[in-house]
């Protein structure tokens, strides 16, 4: 589990395109990019890399694994998508699991589903995640999950919270270690605005109080704005500050330029988050962009404009 100093701001290097040219890659190439960007900016801010843990998501992955689109991975198929090798043991990684997207396969197109309410599905999901961890042979810093669609009420904060508990228990039993669980808000899913985050956190904190130090919200600012628009500040103020473990920074997966999110809202976020790095745990920042040059520019935005990490 995390051994970083409480109160620090930690940057995560995102899953950019070049890492996925032949499958999903591994830790080696990503760790080299962390070393490069830290060297360029004379910093140690970047300490984590993002590893994708989606379900089978395109035609190429279908061909490599022999599995249909939307399938979960297992011990037999994972080796066809990931690469072994650790460049630097000091570099940690986050497994970013299936966010729910429309996927196009060889024979069909479909939208993935997250069935936290379904015990069989949840067991398969845990095996999917653990198969990636076992192949990489390095324990992750965190597993990032998403609430999913409401599914006519079958998915809800109660079953989602219970699923988080089960993931923690299974992880502890298998690896004899703790793990951070990051929850990302998503447009069109049942945890998407300040009201829903507050409802989830109040229930989770009451029901699973022993897990609140290792479970929290990673707030995607763009997704949050897409849902809240003119109610952005009102909804932001509803988010319990002790629920926030970090943020995703981008404007439609590019460097923010006040085009898709007004400048006033970014400056409000800046003022509200300045104290987050002084809490009793690290605060995590992911520039959620797809190109290396955007990572650098978004990092500069985080440091110079919204002052994260100062």
ABEGO torsion letter per residue (X at the ends): XBABBBGBBBBBBBBBAAAAABEAEBAAAAAAAAAAAAAAAGBAABABBBBBABBBABAAAAAAAGBBBGBBBBAAAAAAABBBEBABAABBBBBBBBAEBBBBBAABBBBBBBBAABAAAAAAAAAAAAAAAAAAGBBBABBBBBAEBAGGGABBAAAAAAAAAAAAAAAAAAAGBBBBBBBBBBBGBABABAAAAAAAAAAAAAABAAAAAABBBBBBAAAAAAAAEAAAAAAAAABBAAABAEBBBBBGGBBBAGAABBAAAAAAAAAAAAAAAABABBBBBBBBBABAAAAAAAAAAAAAAAGBGX
